């Protein structure tokens, strides 16, 4: 376990345990980046011209969870978490703060876990035609989705590191 309480992925595990533990590690990192900050601080962008914020990242990752696990993997036809926006989650609403966004994100993560609990890594989801154009196939395995989600969280946690350092100088985690 890390000093901040995140479970370190096991150095030796089967493929499924390894993929899920790395995804959980990166999921646990996201709220740490927001811990102790108020709603005004999580709305601060890094530097112009970027408008990326910690609040926007939390919202975006709620959308990402919904898209990959509910829409793509489970084939559900559901709207974005933040319907009024573009669907990527980055748009901030004046009345939505970090507590609400983290609750939304946690609900999406919980639903993602439920949907894959008994699935095989070889089970597939279906991409939209537009998404398939990038991937080269309309079917993607749960294994592919998990690797993609680890990459997505790792990249955005790197953004969150820089945002947090800009806000109050805190680094690491």
C-alpha positions as CSV (number, residue, x, y, z in Angstrom):
1,X,0.0,0.0,0.0
2,X,1.2,3.5,-0.8
3,X,1.5,6.0,2.1
4,X,-1.7,7.7,0.8
5,X,-3.7,4.5,1.1
6,X,-3.8,3.2,-2.6
7,X,-3.3,-0.5,-3.1
8,X,-0.2,-1.2,-5.1
9,X,-0.9,-3.6,-7.9
10,X,0.6,-7.1,-7.2
11,X,4.0,-7.8,-8.9
12,X,2.8,-11.3,-9.8
13,X,-0.8,-12.0,-10.8
14,X,-2.8,-13.4,-13.6
15,X,-3.7,-11.2,-16.5
16,X,-7.2,-10.2,-15.2
17,X,-6.0,-9.4,-11.7
18,X,-3.1,-7.4,-13.1
19,X,-5.3,-5.3,-15.4
20,X,-8.0,-4.7,-12.9
21,X,-5.6,-3.8,-10.1
22,X,-3.8,-1.2,-12.3
23,X,-7.1,0.3,-13.3
24,X,-8.2,0.5,-9.7
25,X,-4.8,2.1,-8.7
26,X,-5.3,4.8,-11.3
27,X,-9.0,5.3,-10.3
28,X,-7.9,5.7,-6.7
29,X,-5.4,8.4,-7.8
30,X,-8.0,10.7,-9.3
31,X,-9.8,11.7,-6.1
32,X,-6.5,12.2,-4.3
33,X,-5.6,14.9,-6.8
34,X,-8.8,16.8,-5.7
35,X,-8.5,16.1,-1.9
36,X,-8.6,19.2,0.3
37,X,-9.4,21.6,-2.5
38,X,-12.5,23.8,-2.6
39,X,-14.9,24.2,-5.5
40,X,-13.1,27.4,-6.7
41,X,-9.7,25.7,-6.7
42,X,-10.9,22.7,-8.7
43,X,-12.2,25.1,-11.4
44,X,-8.7,26.7,-11.9
45,X,-7.2,26.0,-15.3
46,X,-3.5,25.3,-15.6
47,X,-2.3,28.0,-18.1
48,X,-3.8,29.7,-21.1
49,X,-4.9,28.6,-23.6
50,X,-5.9,25.4,-21.8
51,X,-9.2,25.3,-20.0
52,X,-8.6,21.9,-18.4
53,X,-9.5,21.8,-14.7
54,X,-9.5,19.1,-12.0
55,X,-13.3,19.4,-11.9
56,X,-13.5,18.9,-15.7
57,X,-11.2,15.9,-15.5
58,X,-13.4,14.2,-12.9
59,X,-16.5,14.9,-15.0
60,X,-14.6,13.7,-18.2
61,X,-13.6,10.4,-16.5
62,X,-17.2,9.8,-15.4
63,X,-18.2,10.1,-19.1
64,X,-15.3,7.8,-20.1
65,X,-16.4,5.2,-17.6
66,X,-20.0,5.3,-19.0
67,X,-18.9,5.2,-22.6
68,X,-16.5,2.3,-22.5
69,X,-18.3,0.0,-20.0
70,X,-22.0,0.8,-20.5
71,X,-22.2,1.9,-24.1
72,X,-19.4,0.0,-25.8
73,X,-19.0,-3.1,-23.7
74,X,-22.6,-3.6,-22.5
75,X,-24.2,-2.1,-25.6
76,X,-26.5,0.2,-23.6
77,X,-28.1,3.2,-25.4
78,X,-27.8,5.8,-22.6
79,X,-27.2,9.5,-22.7
80,X,-24.0,11.3,-21.4
81,X,-23.7,11.8,-17.7
82,X,-23.7,15.6,-18.3
83,X,-26.4,15.8,-21.0
84,X,-26.4,19.5,-21.4
85,X,-22.7,19.6,-22.4
86,X,-20.9,18.2,-25.4
87,X,-20.7,14.8,-23.8
88,X,-17.0,14.9,-23.0
89,X,-17.5,16.1,-19.5
90,X,-15.0,19.0,-19.6
91,X,-17.7,21.8,-19.6
92,X,-18.2,23.2,-16.1
93,X,-21.7,24.1,-14.8
94,X,-21.8,26.9,-12.2
95,X,-24.0,24.9,-9.8
96,X,-22.0,21.6,-10.0
97,X,-19.1,21.3,-7.6
98,X,-16.5,18.7,-6.9
99,X,-18.6,16.7,-4.4
100,X,-21.3,16.1,-6.9
101,X,-18.9,15.4,-9.7
102,X,-17.0,12.8,-7.5
103,X,-20.3,11.2,-6.6
104,X,-21.3,10.9,-10.2
105,X,-17.9,9.5,-11.1
106,X,-18.0,7.0,-8.2
107,X,-21.5,5.8,-9.4
108,X,-20.1,5.3,-12.9
109,X,-17.1,3.4,-11.6
110,X,-19.4,1.2,-9.5
111,X,-21.6,0.4,-12.6
112,X,-18.5,-0.4,-14.6
113,X,-17.3,-2.9,-12.0
114,X,-20.7,-4.5,-12.0
115,X,-20.8,-4.9,-15.8
116,X,-17.5,-6.7,-16.1
117,X,-17.6,-8.7,-12.8
118,X,-18.4,-12.0,-14.6
119,X,-17.3,-11.2,-18.1
120,X,-14.3,-12.8,-19.8
121,X,-11.4,-10.7,-21.1
122,X,-12.3,-12.1,-24.5
123,X,-15.9,-10.9,-24.4
124,X,-16.4,-8.0,-26.8
125,X,-18.2,-4.7,-27.0
126,X,-19.2,-2.8,-30.1
127,X,-17.8,0.5,-31.2
128,X,-19.7,3.1,-33.2
129,X,-18.7,3.4,-36.8
130,X,-16.8,6.6,-36.1
131,X,-14.9,4.9,-33.2
132,X,-14.2,1.8,-35.3
133,X,-12.6,4.0,-37.9
134,X,-9.9,4.9,-35.4
135,X,-9.5,1.3,-34.0
136,X,-9.8,-0.6,-37.3
137,X,-12.5,-2.9,-36.1
138,X,-16.0,-2.5,-34.7
139,X,-15.5,-5.1,-32.0
140,X,-13.1,-4.6,-29.0
141,X,-12.4,-7.1,-26.2
142,X,-12.8,-6.4,-22.6
143,X,-9.0,-6.8,-22.4
144,X,-8.6,-4.0,-24.9
145,X,-11.0,-1.8,-23.0
146,X,-9.2,-2.4,-19.7
147,X,-5.8,-1.5,-21.2
148,X,-7.3,1.6,-22.8
149,X,-8.9,2.7,-19.5
150,X,-5.5,2.3,-17.7
151,X,-3.9,4.5,-20.4
152,X,-6.8,7.0,-20.2
153,X,-6.5,7.3,-16.4
154,X,-2.7,7.4,-16.4
155,X,-2.7,10.2,-18.9
156,X,-5.3,12.3,-17.2
157,X,-3.8,11.7,-13.8
158,X,-0.6,13.2,-15.2
159,X,-2.7,16.2,-16.2
160,X,-4.1,16.3,-12.7
161,X,-0.6,16.3,-11.2
162,X,0.2,19.4,-13.1
163,X,-3.1,21.1,-12.3
164,X,-2.7,20.3,-8.6
165,X,0.9,21.6,-8.6
166,X,-0.3,24.9,-10.2
167,X,-3.1,25.3,-7.7
168,X,-1.3,24.8,-4.4
169,X,2.2,23.3,-5.1
170,X,1.3,19.8,-4.0
171,X,3.1,17.2,-6.1
172,X,3.2,13.4,-6.2
173,X,0.7,10.7,-5.6
